Amino acid sequence: MSAPVERRIETPRGEARLVTHAAADPAATVLLSHGAGGGIDARDLAALAAALPGQGFTVVLLEQPWRLAGRKVATAPPTLDEALLAAVAALEETGPLVLGGRSAGARSAARCAAQVGAAGCLALSFPLHPPGKPEKSRLSELTGAGVPTLVVQGENDALGRPEEFPPDTELSVVPGADHGLKVPARAGISQADAMEIVVESTLEWLVREVVGNVAGNGAPE
């Protein structure tokens, strides 16, 4: 696996950064953006970027303009979408495209997936509602993705516990984990185990729902 390649791109909201972890012969490209309070060094994004290229999936991490500029708080949701769409346009992708991200990045991916013709949407720690405000649901963003979607959610995520999602949601649950997918010592699994769940569930879904569907759609009748 080659070393990550970094480059800056222009977006309507300023300069953003793309970090590409390339697979040798990619079956798909997975574009992931970060949340509203952190960057592309988040534990789940880092775990996927480290593991997926060796399994045939290129991972591109998008650092949003607000983060690259050194701000502490994310700009409004529509601005995140503008930067994500600019990143998609800048990709030199091979194979189908999967949009994803964690938290605010997951929301943005769901909002943009159908627009860019993505083959799938990976929603890590989808913030179903603000903390303590389940009445302010963002479910319509998730269900409106219009493409196969996997939600990877911590069991104790204060922004949306697994049982709050509709029964037909494709959901991978990380036992004991919070919104950052951090697990406490009493959880019964290690942090490494938690990230293995993230990677393995994502990989299984990519092979089944993304690569399999694309191959099926291209097969002769």
QUIKA-V338240 format. One record per backbone hydrogen bond with DSSP energy under -0.5 kcal/mol. CO is the residue of the C=O (numbers start at 1). NH is the residue of the N-H. If there is no record, write none. Layout:
co | nh
CO | NH
CO | NH
This chain:
co | nh
5 | 20
7 | 18
9 | 16
11 | 14
14 | 11
16 | 9
17 | 63
18 | 7
18 | 20
19 | 21
19 | 61
20 | 5
20 | 22
21 | 59
23 | 26
27 | 96
28 | 58
29 | 31
29 | 98
30 | 32
30 | 60
31 | 100
32 | 62
33 | 102
36 | 74
39 | 42
42 | 46
43 | 47
44 | 48
45 | 49
46 | 50
47 | 51
48 | 52
52 | 55
52 | 57
53 | 56
56 | 27
56 | 28
58 | 30
59 | 21
59 | 61
60 | 32
61 | 19
61 | 63
62 | 34
62 | 64
63 | 17
64 | 67
64 | 68
65 | 69
66 | 71
67 | 70
76 | 79
76 | 80
77 | 80
77 | 81
78 | 82
79 | 83
80 | 84
81 | 85
82 | 86
83 | 87
84 | 88
85 | 89
86 | 90
87 | 91
88 | 91
91 | 93
96 | 29
97 | 119
97 | 120
98 | 31
99 | 122
100 | 33
101 | 124
102 | 105
103 | 106
103 | 107
104 | 108
105 | 109
106 | 110
107 | 111
108 | 112
109 | 113
112 | 116
113 | 118
114 | 117
120 | 99
121 | 123
121 | 150
122 | 101
122 | 124
123 | 125
123 | 152
124 | 103
126 | 128
128 | 138
130 | 133
133 | 136
135 | 137
138 | 141
138 | 142
139 | 143
140 | 144
142 | 145
143 | 146
148 | 121
150 | 123
150 | 152
151 | 153
151 | 172
152 | 125
153 | 174
154 | 157
156 | 158
157 | 160
158 | 132
159 | 128
159 | 129
161 | 164
162 | 165
166 | 169
169 | 171
170 | 151
171 | 173
172 | 153
173 | 175
174 | 155
174 | 177
176 | 184
177 | 156
178 | 181
182 | 178
184 | 187
185 | 188
190 | 194
191 | 195
192 | 196
193 | 197
194 | 198
195 | 199
196 | 200
197 | 201
198 | 202
199 | 203
200 | 204
201 | 205
202 | 206
203 | 207
204 | 208
205 | 209
205 | 210
206 | 210
206 | 211
207 | 212
210 | 214
211 | 215
212 | 216
213 | 217
214 | 218
215 | 219
216 | 219
